[in-house]
Amino acid sequence: MKKAIYFMLLSAVSFTVMNLFVKYLAHYGSGQLVLFRAFGSLFFTMSYLLWHKIPILGNQKVLLISRGLAGVTSMGLFFMSVNYLPIGSAVSLRYLSPIFATILAVVFLKEHVKHVQWLFFLMAFSGVLMIKGFDPNIDSFGFLLIMISAFFSGIVYVLISKIGQRDHPVVIVNYFMWISVVVGGVLSIFDWTTPKGIEWVLLLSLGVFGYFGQLFMTKAFQSQATNKVVSLKYVEVLFTMVAGVFWFGDQYPVLSLVGTLLVVTGLILNIWYRKKS
């Protein structure tokens, strides 16, 4: 259990550092951030696939490409939103993706959802309304961007579920990274800012921290029952909010913090209930 907690906390720290760097580098276009975020991770995914001689193209190309397109859309919108939102709020609102994934799964995959789970989702959405209604720092355009980002992230969940075990997880991520490089590269042509000095390192490190955040989270899930450690995933929200206060001077009204707590609590309760049923 200690090992799983250790891995999950390392994952949260890695994602937090990536989030802070994204906020710090927000003066770059979202396409350029997507490009560097993907390029940094691509080194690890390609090395892994080549070393283990895993077919890079996979088996379900249409689904893999669709997952990549949905993923890069979600990521790009998230990067755009941090220009308008406190970084902690952006991260917490993006975590609404499991709700959208559940709704999409009900509609398209005919999955069954217990009534109590809808109660947990209602709790999370009430938290969203509190964040939007009581935090003057929540820009309406930024709020729209992050909600659409969460929706596309929900699509990613559904597509990964559809892909199932028929393709290796690193193949799925590798498709995502290649598509992100292409999309981010094309968008960067129209909005390129040449990095200076340490910013080259920070931009490339987006992919490094993003990759290790995912790696540590996977190791945590593999080393312990998921329902015992999954709630620690949301420590990222706390870490990012605290770091945002000290680094960027972000401010969160009390009712906005209560709203964030409702969002995280509703999502954790849904996960626990789903794992038990």
Order of alpha helices (4+ residues) and beta strands (2+ residues): alpha-alpha-alpha-alpha-alpha-alpha-alpha-alpha-alpha-alpha-alpha-alpha
